[in-house]
Amino acid sequence: MLTNLRDYFAIKHSGLFDEKYYLLHNPDVRRADIDPLKHFVKYGWKEGRNPSESFNTNFYIENHPSVKSDNINPLVHYIRYHGKEGKPVNQSLIKRGFRKLKRILKQTGPISTIKTATNGSSKNTGNLGTVSGFGQFNDPRFFVSTWDVYNKITPLPVTEKVDIIICIGPNPVHAQACVASIRKFTKSDTYDLHFVVHEADREKITDLISDDVYVHTHQMELFNYSFANNIVLKDSHNDVVLLNDDTEVTEGWLEKLRVASKGVCLTGAHTGFQCSGNPQMWGEGPIRLTNFPINMFCAYIPKRVREVVGLLNEEFEYYGGEDVDYSIRALMNGFPLVISEAFVLHKDNQSFGETKEKLMMQSDRLLFEKYAVSAPFDLSGFIPKVSVIVATRNRPSLLQSAIESIEQIDYPNFEIIVVDDNSESQTINLLFELQEKYKNITQLRAPINVGSAEARILGVQIAKGQFVLFSDDDDTVLQNRISAPLEMMINKPELDVVYCNYNIITADGSVTPVYCEPFNLERYLKLEYYIGLGILFGRKDAFVNVPFYSIFNRAADYDWVFRLIRKGYKIDLCPAIVMNYNRTGSADEHLSGNKAAMKQHEEIYEREMLLKSITRLNG
């Protein structure tokens, strides 16, 4: 212990330890919020970590055997002996070491490169760690956290008030300064304060409680950050700020967060050097997009984001990880990550002491298990996943064309779920062939013939995507079947579902484009335009909570839209043409189907008119 202390001060006073370099190249240390020099002295040099760009720890040890045998910190050895004797570190060894590292990087590709974007520009700020390829895609056209996406977003109104949630530990000394700064720099009518504290510690914060403070208690022996915040989040109807008790806010902080969020972005704040796991947050600065996690020492979560993404993940019960998890989920639902102009001082919280790093490793393992991602958590390749659901029954030749058209879609992250509505063997055999050819196909077979509406419901139940679309086995899709409606939903984040324009292709090959209208309930009720299931695209949640009714198999789409609206979901037109409706079958089959459909449409129309009259009477 005494040796470590002597080494610490020897290195500190030498000026040879580069804190910024060490943190940039050791994201686990950055995330652990511990003194980087202390980490190097106690652990880092033993793990072969370099204290600066100009000193290679392993090469120094290899060429000074006594350093290793005597368990001496190599940088301290250099300071005490080479420095005094006026001998420089062997630069040739160091250069050879870095040349070797560069060769490795050239062979394996660059380790994740941070690109900081400020007012539309970007610059390389160095390599920070590996990026897993699982679930991530390298096509920048579809990245969510970009200036192009951010600038096209139609902002949503922020809520009149913001719920500020502060989890207070057993030692509330930091919380006093935090609360004082909030009251000093925040308009009193723009927020409500919520304290989350262990019931045994409630008496310790009596001097912080006033009429405008809500106190929530818990009984956790092992503190779970996600669980504690969710106590408030689950009942909040406002935008929310998660704020550590060891922070102090500054002038205009809340308004800057609100503006940067546009009502739909997971938003963070700038802070002091090395006081955040995301180095793009270090120091004062303008609004910037980030592809690294929004650290939750200060995180602004708009109501719309929480409605879609949900609560914090309580699986992360150790230290950290919930910020990475929530940032990934935000991106995969189409919400950018933004760092606002707000500056929030984040002190080093010592509540976990030296156990923090070990606990953090447990969280990192969980993150790798869930997302195959590791520090420093470059999340740029996390984009929404789309589930394409195809219901089929005994039409193998049509099904093959449908699947092949779907496989030509220009968007990289999608799965195909084929629900076989109890077909005969020819369809079954084709599906196995298609699964051999295309690895993104999942086959689900209904035990009996359930009908197309029920088959689609079965597909939704196993869908892994955040977004869902449907395609019939006799239709073909265009390459933009995902990219066009997804772009519109990201640009207009209030929408839950969109419907698109389409082509009708007749047996003789003629093509007729069909243009729908922007959504108008009255005109849709009168069937002045058509919203078929094959032109829908929406959030999975909408199809889970508003399933199709099999009793209206011939008019399931017409019925579904009315129930969707009554549930509070929003739908509108995406003007792109995205699919081809291929008219198949004989004229008699079309006539029979149309008669059945018209009868069901009339039944639904009468129901809706009756509901309207009841609403007027009750009003």
MARKOLTI-597544 format. One line per 5 residues: for each residue x, y, z of C-alpha. Coordinates in nm, 4 decimals, padded with zeros to 6 digits. Layout:
X/Y/Z  ...
This chain:
00.0000/00.0000/00.0000  00.2845/00.2398/00.0925  00.4721/00.1441/-00.2259  00.1651/00.2247/-00.4349  00.1351/00.5630/-00.2654
00.5021/00.6476/-00.3292  00.4723/00.5345/-00.6905  00.1559/00.7405/-00.7346  00.3214/01.0663/-00.6313  00.6454/00.9895/-00.8157
00.4568/00.9472/-01.1434  00.2220/01.2373/-01.0747  00.5077/01.4837/-01.0200  00.7060/01.3539/-01.3177  00.4469/01.4710/-01.5694
00.4968/01.1490/-01.7693  00.1464/01.0110/-01.7155  -00.1049/01.1242/-01.9795  -00.4502/01.0977/-01.8195  -00.6367/01.1715/-02.1414
-00.4412/00.9109/-02.3367  -00.4937/00.6498/-02.0651  -00.8686/00.7073/-02.0469  -00.9135/00.7114/-02.4234  -00.7324/00.3799/-02.4620
-00.8839/00.2124/-02.1545  -01.2626/00.2477/-02.1735  -01.3170/00.0158/-01.8774  -01.1282/00.2643/-01.6577  -01.3248/00.5496/-01.8077
-01.6549/00.3802/-01.7323  -01.5499/00.2896/-01.3793  -01.5104/00.6581/-01.2867  -01.1858/00.5924/-01.0984  -00.8632/00.7928/-01.0871
-00.6725/00.6748/-01.3987  -00.3314/00.7191/-01.2378  -00.4432/00.5203/-00.9348  -00.5607/00.2451/-01.1688  -00.2287/00.2415/-01.3562
-00.0266/00.2244/-01.0346  -00.2314/-00.0564/-00.8830  -00.3395/-00.2622/-01.1850  -00.2628/-00.1061/-01.5212  00.1095/-00.1640/-01.5577
00.0688/-00.5287/-01.4514  -00.1855/-00.5682/-01.7334  00.0545/-00.4151/-01.9861  -00.1291/-00.0843/-02.0232  00.0677/00.2162/-02.1458
00.0738/00.5373/-01.9390  00.1196/00.7574/-02.2469  00.1728/00.7387/-02.6201  00.5509/00.7584/-02.5776  00.5997/00.4795/-02.3231
00.5393/00.1129/-02.4065  00.5049/-00.0809/-02.0816  00.5584/-00.4335/-02.2166  00.8639/-00.3432/-02.4236  01.0211/-00.1673/-02.1270
00.9654/-00.4720/-01.9038  01.1018/-00.7105/-02.1678  01.4222/-00.5089/-02.1927  01.4650/-00.4531/-01.8188  01.4202/-00.8023/-01.6656
01.4807/-00.6817/-01.3103  01.1675/-00.4680/-01.3320  00.9531/-00.7763/-01.3719  01.1398/-00.9963/-01.1239  01.1370/-00.7247/-00.8554
00.7729/-00.6312/-00.9249  00.8636/-00.2667/-00.9943  00.6348/-00.0323/-01.1825  00.8241/00.0211/-01.5130  00.7422/00.3924/-01.5367
00.8639/00.4447/-01.1796  01.1811/00.2513/-01.2677  01.2424/00.4857/-01.5607  01.1761/00.7960/-01.3480  01.4109/00.6869/-01.0695
01.6998/00.5538/-01.2762  01.6979/00.6507/-01.6421  01.5715/00.9991/-01.5699  01.8352/01.0676/-01.3063  02.1127/00.9320/-01.5247
01.9929/01.1391/-01.8156  01.9222/00.8289/-02.0226  01.6109/00.8534/-02.2388  01.3735/00.5648/-02.2735  01.4885/00.3360/-02.5546
01.2944/00.5025/-02.8364  01.3856/00.2346/-03.0907  01.2160/-00.0257/-02.8763  00.9099/00.1906/-02.8370  00.8932/00.2661/-03.2087
00.9264/-00.1023/-03.2936  00.6477/-00.1723/-03.0482  00.4134/00.0800/-03.2067  00.5087/-00.0368/-03.5560  00.4112/-00.3875/-03.4505
00.0798/-00.2607/-03.3150  00.0128/-00.0719/-03.6392  00.0808/-00.3881/-03.8419  -00.1722/-00.5772/-03.6328  -00.4300/-00.3036/-03.6784
-00.3669/-00.2964/-04.0519  -00.4299/-00.6705/-04.0737  -00.7393/-00.6795/-03.8556  -00.8883/-00.3399/-03.9378  -00.9080/-00.0324/-03.7187
-01.0391/-00.0629/-03.3690  -01.3514/00.1454/-03.3260  -01.2870/00.5051/-03.4229  -01.4753/00.7823/-03.2491  -01.6060/01.0416/-03.4871
-01.7229/01.3576/-03.3236  -01.9762/01.5648/-03.5086  -02.0142/01.9328/-03.4331  -02.2570/02.1413/-03.6386  -02.2419/01.8909/-03.9207
-01.8649/01.8384/-03.9321  -01.6756/01.5341/-03.8144  -01.3218/01.4547/-03.7135  -01.1286/01.1490/-03.6073  -01.0313/01.1558/-03.2404
-00.8536/00.8233/-03.2117  -00.9097/00.4529/-03.1661  -01.1027/00.3535/-02.8597  -01.1751/-00.0194/-02.8668  -01.3419/-00.3046/-03.0501
-01.6867/-00.3033/-03.1990  -01.8766/-00.6273/-03.2251  -02.0373/-00.7063/-03.5598  -02.3359/-00.8830/-03.4042  -02.6544/-00.6889/-03.4673
-02.4596/-00.3974/-03.6116  -02.4427/-00.2787/-03.9706  -02.1781/-00.0624/-04.1311  -02.3896/00.1131/-04.3948  -02.3897/00.4800/-04.2822
-02.7013/00.5499/-04.4909  -02.9056/00.3906/-04.2151  -02.7254/00.5143/-03.9032  -02.9669/00.6816/-03.6614  -02.7404/00.9269/-03.4760
-02.6380/01.1537/-03.7635  -02.6862/01.5214/-03.8365  -02.8827/01.4300/-04.1480  -03.1378/01.2365/-03.9418  -03.1430/01.4891/-03.6577
-03.2027/01.7868/-03.8869  -03.4987/01.6169/-04.0592  -03.6811/01.5247/-03.7380  -04.0076/01.7075/-03.6776  -03.9764/01.8097/-03.3100
-04.2429/01.7049/-03.0619  -04.3529/01.9410/-02.7843  -04.1672/01.8894/-02.4578  -04.3882/01.8463/-02.1533  -04.4799/02.1535/-01.9488
-04.2916/02.0152/-01.6503  -03.9965/01.7797/-01.6182  -03.9634/01.5144/-01.3475  -03.6075/01.5295/-01.2099  -03.5173/01.1987/-01.0429
-03.2271/01.1864/-00.7975  -03.1301/00.8593/-00.6298  -02.9682/00.9511/-00.2978  -02.7262/00.7162/-00.1250  -02.6574/00.6653/00.2460
-02.4278/00.9688/00.2526  -02.6305/01.2668/00.1258  -02.3456/01.5188/00.1422  -02.3210/01.5496/-00.2377  -02.6985/01.5717/-00.2762
-02.7091/01.8983/-00.0831  -02.4930/02.0741/-00.3424  -02.6853/01.9057/-00.6252  -03.0251/02.0237/-00.5030  -02.8932/02.3728/-00.4264
-02.7656/02.4066/-00.7835  -03.1004/02.2926/-00.9257  -03.2887/02.5531/-00.7249  -03.0394/02.8213/-00.8249  -03.0282/02.7543/-01.1983
-03.3760/02.6166/-01.2808  -03.7104/02.7946/-01.3069  -03.9297/02.6647/-01.0254  -04.2369/02.6125/-01.2445  -04.0563/02.3898/-01.4956
-03.9815/02.0842/-01.2835  -04.0785/01.8530/-00.9986  -03.8107/01.6958/-00.7795  -03.8248/01.3251/-00.6970  -03.5874/01.1745/-00.4404
-03.5412/00.7968/-00.4307  -03.3831/00.6858/-00.1032  -03.3564/00.3772/00.1172  -03.6252/00.3935/00.3836  -03.3566/00.3652/00.6535
-03.1917/00.6835/00.5206  -03.5016/00.8974/00.4831  -03.4319/01.0893/00.8015  -03.0916/01.1940/00.6676  -03.2488/01.4076/00.3930
-03.5147/01.5943/00.5930  -03.3350/01.9250/00.5339  -03.3645/01.8682/00.1565  -03.7379/01.8018/00.1588  -03.9840/02.0802/00.0830
-04.3397/02.1046/-00.0471  -04.2333/02.0579/-00.4091  -04.0317/01.7404/-00.3422  -04.1682/01.3874/-00.3801  -03.9881/01.1225/-00.1743
-03.9916/00.7572/-00.2829  -03.8387/00.4912/-00.0604  -03.7030/00.1451/-00.1318  -03.5711/-00.1451/00.0755  -03.2925/-00.2709/-00.1507
-02.9876/-00.4053/00.0277  -02.7918/-00.4176/-00.2988  -02.8759/-00.0920/-00.4739  -03.0127/-00.1326/-00.8266  -02.9991/00.1976/-01.0166
-03.2540/00.0893/-01.2774  -03.5048/-00.0371/-01.0220  -03.4742/00.2813/-00.8165  -03.5360/00.5124/-01.1124  -03.8163/00.2940/-01.2457
-04.0104/00.3589/-00.9244  -04.0718/00.7083/-01.0613  -04.0443/00.6417/-01.4348  -04.3314/00.3931/-01.4455  -04.5837/00.6493/-01.3211
-04.4445/00.9658/-01.4783  -04.6427/01.1439/-01.7509  -04.3681/01.3968/-01.8179  -04.0283/01.4177/-01.9785  -03.7734/01.2989/-01.7227
-03.4175/01.3847/-01.6197  -03.2111/01.1211/-01.4415  -02.9538/01.3034/-01.2294  -02.6825/01.1603/-01.0061  -02.6670/01.2945/-00.6515
-02.2995/01.3844/-00.7055  -02.3718/01.6379/-00.9808  -02.4115/02.0140/-00.9895  -02.6054/02.1807/-01.2706  -02.5241/02.5163/-01.4296
-02.7061/02.8124/-01.5819  -02.9709/02.7165/-01.8398  -02.9003/02.3448/-01.8127  -03.2590/02.2179/-01.8292  -03.3670/02.4374/-02.1195
-03.0578/02.3332/-02.3148  -03.1449/01.9673/-02.2594  -03.5048/02.0251/-02.3691  -03.4067/02.2111/-02.6859  -03.1466/01.9544/-02.7913
-03.3857/01.6634/-02.7318  -03.6422/01.7881/-02.9865  -03.8852/01.5945/-02.7681  -03.7637/01.2646/-02.9175  -03.3883/01.2173/-02.8593
-03.2136/01.0512/-02.5662  -03.0082/01.3489/-02.4518  -02.7044/01.3970/-02.2301  -02.4889/01.6820/-02.1010  -02.1280/01.7909/-02.1222
-01.9193/01.7488/-01.8081  -01.5634/01.7708/-01.6810  -01.2668/01.5885/-01.8276  -01.2705/01.2130/-01.7417  -01.6027/01.2548/-01.5530
-01.8019/01.0538/-01.8068  -01.7585/00.7202/-01.9807  -01.8345/00.8931/-02.3120  -01.5338/01.1158/-02.3963  -01.7469/01.3184/-02.6376
-01.9115/01.4629/-02.3270  -01.5844/01.5964/-02.1853  -01.5565/01.9731/-02.1613  -01.7952/02.2454/-02.2674  -01.9271/02.2331/-02.6216
-02.2176/02.2758/-02.8630  -02.4929/02.0274/-02.9446  -02.3460/01.7159/-03.1013  -02.4700/01.3781/-03.2153  -02.2990/01.0795/-03.0561
-02.2800/00.7094/-03.1286  -02.1582/00.6305/-02.7798  -02.3886/00.5784/-02.4804  -02.5633/00.8668/-02.3100  -02.4198/00.8340/-01.9600
-02.6880/00.8650/-01.6969  -02.5214/01.0986/-01.4526  -02.7497/01.3368/-01.6442  -02.9902/01.1943/-01.9019  -03.2976/01.3633/-02.0482
-03.5571/01.1044/-02.1534  -03.8505/01.2548/-02.3462  -04.1945/01.1101/-02.2824  -04.2162/00.9768/-02.6388  -03.8877/00.7893/-02.6040
-04.0036/00.6299/-02.2804  -04.3416/00.5337/-02.4331  -04.1646/00.3369/-02.7039  -03.8389/00.2195/-02.5437  -03.9849/00.1535/-02.1981
-03.8204/00.1532/-01.8555  -03.4583/00.0975/-01.7575  -03.3430/-00.2637/-01.7667  -03.3319/-00.3992/-01.4107  -03.1113/-00.6912/-01.5165
-02.8186/-00.4539/-01.4664  -02.7999/-00.4936/-01.0928  -02.4254/-00.4519/-01.0473  -02.2607/-00.1279/-01.1585  -02.3337/00.0454/-01.4881
-02.4556/-00.1061/-01.8110  -02.8086/00.0333/-01.7998  -02.6935/00.3430/-01.9893  -02.5468/00.1336/-02.2716  -02.8551/-00.0883/-02.2805
-03.0973/00.2057/-02.2944  -02.8914/00.3841/-02.5602  -02.8948/00.0728/-02.7798  -03.2696/00.0322/-02.7362  -03.3245/00.3988/-02.8238
-03.1223/00.3646/-03.1449  -03.2981/00.0436/-03.2443  -03.6301/00.2226/-03.2086  -03.5104/00.5081/-03.4282  -03.4277/00.7712/-03.1648
-03.0899/00.9523/-03.1984  -02.8425/01.0062/-02.9141  -02.7618/01.3731/-02.8555  -02.5257/01.5638/-02.6282  -02.6749/01.9025/-02.5470
-02.4973/02.2314/-02.4760  -02.5805/02.1888/-02.1062  -02.2826/02.1526/-01.8727  -02.3331/01.9438/-01.5589  -02.0445/01.8960/-01.3182
-02.0089/01.5275/-01.2301  -01.7968/01.4498/-00.9254  -01.6318/01.1151/-00.8627  -01.8793/00.9076/-00.6660  -01.6924/00.6809/-00.4248
-01.9979/00.4956/-00.2944  -01.8807/00.1674/-00.4492  -01.5151/00.2218/-00.3609  -01.2653/-00.0149/-00.5177  -01.5327/-00.2783/-00.5846
-01.6705/-00.0614/-00.8649  -01.4454/-00.1987/-01.1378  -01.5207/-00.5621/-01.0505  -01.8944/-00.4932/-01.0437  -01.8702/-00.3136/-01.3756
-01.7099/-00.6207/-01.5324  -02.0252/-00.8170/-01.4490  -02.2359/-00.5591/-01.6307  -01.9999/-00.5665/-01.9281  -02.0414/-00.9434/-01.9516
-02.4182/-00.9042/-01.9553  -02.3938/-00.6409/-02.2300  -02.1794/-00.8732/-02.4385  -02.4244/-01.1575/-02.3850  -02.7230/-00.9444/-02.4892
-02.5711/-00.7414/-02.7725  -02.2223/-00.8845/-02.8416  -02.0824/-00.5379/-02.7754  -01.7865/-00.4363/-02.5616  -01.6221/-00.1187/-02.4360
-01.5979/00.1548/-02.5502  -01.9413/00.0765/-02.6956  -01.9414/00.2339/-03.0397  -02.3128/00.1956/-03.1127  -02.3236/00.3515/-03.4596
-02.4146/00.0223/-03.6278  -02.7184/-00.0442/-03.4089  -03.0145/00.0283/-03.6349  -03.3815/-00.0746/-03.6127  -03.4627/-00.4350/-03.6916
-03.7660/-00.5031/-03.9109  -03.9725/-00.8223/-03.9147  -04.1289/-00.9034/-04.2529  -04.4240/-01.1370/-04.2002  -04.5534/-01.3444/-04.4908
-04.8648/-01.5590/-04.4472  -04.9014/-01.8363/-04.7055  -05.1122/-02.1381/-04.7881  -05.0571/-02.3752/-05.0806  -04.9123/-02.1222/-05.3267
-04.5452/-02.2239/-05.3490  -04.4740/-02.0712/-05.6918  -04.6052/-01.7316/-05.5809  -04.4327/-01.7588/-05.2434  -04.0906/-01.8062/-05.4020
-04.1253/-01.4842/-05.6049  -04.2451/-01.2981/-05.2963  -03.9476/-01.4114/-05.0862  -03.6941/-01.3368/-05.3586  -03.8284/-00.9825/-05.3924
-03.8023/-00.9321/-05.0158  -03.4406/-01.0498/-05.0192  -03.3608/-00.7640/-05.2615  -03.4660/-00.4954/-05.0102  -03.1962/-00.2278/-04.9740
-03.2140/-00.2169/-04.5919  -02.9687/-00.4504/-04.4138  -03.1355/-00.5412/-04.0832  -03.4478/-00.7492/-04.1344  -03.5823/-01.0966/-04.0746
-03.8470/-01.2848/-04.2724  -04.1101/-01.4839/-04.0851  -04.3100/-01.7153/-04.3096  -04.6263/-01.8390/-04.1409  -04.7376/-02.1530/-04.3194
-05.1134/-02.1780/-04.2703  -05.1102/-02.5594/-04.2734  -05.0063/-02.6018/-04.6366  -04.9463/-02.9275/-04.8213  -04.6026/-03.0808/-04.8727
-04.5005/-02.8783/-05.1799  -04.4994/-02.5547/-04.9780  -04.3226/-02.7245/-04.6873  -04.0435/-02.8485/-04.9143  -04.0029/-02.5066/-05.0745
-03.9710/-02.3402/-04.7350  -03.6872/-02.5718/-04.6349  -03.5094/-02.4905/-04.9624  -03.5543/-02.1177/-04.9037  -03.4202/-02.1470/-04.5493
-03.1091/-02.3176/-04.6845  -03.0582/-02.0379/-04.9349  -03.1470/-01.7403/-04.7130  -03.0356/-01.7460/-04.3507  -03.2747/-01.4725/-04.2323
-03.5920/-01.6807/-04.2788  -03.7870/-01.8280/-03.9875  -04.0642/-02.0753/-04.0635  -04.3715/-02.1128/-03.8435  -04.6362/-02.3736/-03.9278
-04.9936/-02.3517/-03.8000  -05.1257/-02.6904/-03.6789  -05.4580/-02.6238/-03.8555  -05.5801/-02.3785/-04.1183  -05.6369/-02.0611/-03.9121
-05.6841/-01.8007/-04.1852  -05.4629/-01.5118/-04.2925  -05.5527/-01.2759/-04.0050  -05.4665/-01.5305/-03.7362  -05.1549/-01.6386/-03.9270
-05.0256/-01.2815/-03.9211  -05.0898/-01.2615/-03.5463  -04.8781/-01.5751/-03.4987  -04.5995/-01.4071/-03.6933  -04.6142/-01.0921/-03.4816
-04.5879/-01.2990/-03.1643  -04.2426/-01.4316/-03.2574  -04.1160/-01.1183/-03.4346  -03.7813/-00.9904/-03.3040  -03.7941/-00.6565/-03.4829
-03.8884/-00.3210/-03.3382  -04.0858/-00.2624/-03.6598  -04.3153/-00.4936/-03.8553  -04.4527/-00.5118/-04.2082  -04.6718/-00.7662/-04.3864
-04.6458/-00.9054/-04.7365  -04.8852/-01.1486/-04.9005  -04.7459/-01.4487/-05.0840  -04.8834/-01.3195/-05.4168  -04.7246/-00.9748/-05.3811
-04.3736/-00.8536/-05.4555  -04.1990/-00.5654/-05.2841  -03.9682/-00.2931/-05.4117  -03.6197/-00.2312/-05.2732  -03.7424/00.0645/-05.0647
-04.0109/-00.1413/-04.8866  -03.8366/-00.0816/-04.5530  -03.6126/00.2210/-04.6032  -03.8856/00.4608/-04.7232  -04.1448/00.4097/-04.4461
-03.8774/00.3723/-04.1762  -03.7216/00.7048/-04.2748  -04.0606/00.8729/-04.2523  -04.1298/00.7257/-03.9081  -03.7928/00.8454/-03.7779
-03.8548/01.1908/-03.9257  -04.2068/01.2012/-03.7800  -04.1600/01.0240/-03.4466  -04.5175/01.0819/-03.3297  -04.6345/00.8180/-03.5808
-04.6849/00.4553/-03.4829  -04.7876/00.3203/-03.8237  -04.7648/00.4376/-04.1829  -04.9234/00.3063/-04.5023  -04.7656/00.3474/-04.8449
-04.8571/00.3804/-05.2104  -04.8383/00.0765/-05.4375  -04.8694/-00.0607/-05.7902  -05.1396/-00.2896/-05.9238  -05.0029/-00.5384/-06.1767
-05.2570/-00.7273/-06.3866  -05.2168/-01.0631/-06.5593  -05.1139/-00.8952/-06.8858  -04.8292/-00.7144/-06.7064  -04.9763/-00.3652/-06.7064
-04.8782/-00.1488/-06.4098  -05.1111/00.1035/-06.2471  -04.9768/00.3137/-05.9585  -05.2240/00.3726/-05.6759  -05.1854/00.6847/-05.4620
-05.3512/00.6898/-05.1214  -05.4554/01.0011/-04.9300  -05.3117/01.1416/-04.6076  -05.5091/00.9908/-04.3248  -05.8590/01.1276/-04.2748
-06.0898/00.9163/-04.0608  -06.4151/01.0363/-04.2194  -06.2965/00.9715/-04.5735  -06.1505/00.6367/-04.4755  -06.4793/00.5371/-04.3132
-06.6492/00.5942/-04.6487  -06.3788/00.3848/-04.8205  -06.2717/00.6784/-05.0355  -05.9231/00.5286/-05.0184  -05.7879/00.1904/-04.9131
-05.5321/00.0883/-04.6480  -05.4432/-00.2752/-04.7071  -05.2302/-00.4873/-04.4768  -04.9658/-00.5248/-04.7469  -04.8863/-00.1515/-04.7446
-04.8603/-00.1130/-04.3660  -04.5377/-00.0509/-04.1748  -04.5316/00.0168/-03.8025  -04.3960/-00.0347/-03.4569  -04.4414/-00.3893/-03.3335
-04.6222/-00.2604/-03.0250  -04.9130/-00.1356/-03.2391  -04.9722/-00.4805/-03.3901  -04.9320/-00.6587/-03.0563  -05.1833/-00.4378/-02.8757
-05.4249/-00.4161/-03.1683  -05.4314/-00.7639/-03.3272  -05.6200/-00.8489/-03.6447  -05.9618/-01.0102/-03.5987  -06.0120/-01.3389/-03.7810
-06.3910/-01.2848/-03.7849  -06.3242/-01.0123/-04.0414  -06.0779/-01.2128/-04.2485  -06.1880/-01.0429/-04.5727  -06.1879/-00.6949/-04.4178
-05.9310/-00.7298/-04.1397  -05.7436/-00.4187/-04.2549  -06.0552/-00.1959/-04.2635  -06.1584/-00.3083/-03.9133  -05.8057/-00.2833/-03.7711
-05.7511/00.0822/-03.8565  -06.0549/00.1957/-03.6541  -05.9489/-00.0039/-03.3498  -05.5928/00.1281/-03.3867  -05.7160/00.4892/-03.3706
-05.9361/00.4186/-03.0694  -05.6298/00.2831/-02.8855  -05.4592/00.6187/-02.9317  -05.2082/00.5184/-03.1996  -05.1262/00.7550/-03.4857
-05.1201/00.6597/-03.8535  -05.0483/00.8516/-04.1731  -04.9418/00.8188/-04.5355  -04.5862/00.7544/-04.6538  -04.5999/00.8781/-05.0154
-04.3457/00.6308/-05.1582  -04.4547/00.3412/-05.3805  -04.3132/00.0323/-05.2085  -04.4824/-00.2817/-05.3410  -04.6632/-00.4504/-05.6287
-05.0070/-00.5981/-05.5762  -05.0267/-00.8820/-05.8264  -05.3809/-00.9702/-05.9256  -05.3965/-01.3480/-05.9393  -05.6785/-01.5980/-05.9711
-05.9831/-01.6117/-06.1940  -06.2513/-01.3469/-06.2354  -06.5006/-01.5720/-06.0532  -06.2649/-01.6007/-05.7553  -06.2243/-01.2226/-05.7424
-06.6005/-01.1725/-05.7654  -06.6659/-01.4220/-05.4852  -06.3974/-01.2681/-05.2657  -06.5170/-00.9148/-05.3324  -06.8749/-01.0014/-05.2374
-06.7619/-01.1498/-04.9046  -06.5373/-00.8514/-04.8418  -06.8136/-00.6006/-04.9203  -07.0467/-00.7706/-04.6748  -06.7859/-00.7490/-04.3967
-06.7024/-00.3883/-04.4853  -07.0705/-00.2968/-04.4556  -07.0896/-00.4628/-04.1147  -06.7862/-00.2694/-03.9911  -06.9195/00.0565/-04.1389
-07.2498/00.0145/-03.9517  -07.0603/-00.0581/-03.6296  -06.8496/00.2550/-03.6632  -07.1513/00.4737/-03.7410  -07.3287/00.3330/-03.4340
-07.0225/00.4074/-03.2181  -07.0159/00.7636/-03.3508  -07.3798/00.8185/-03.2604  -07.3246/00.6835/-02.9076  -07.0253/00.9150/-02.8681
-07.2360/01.2150/-02.9696  -07.5109/01.1195/-02.7227  -07.2627/01.0771/-02.4364  -07.0926/01.4014/-02.5309
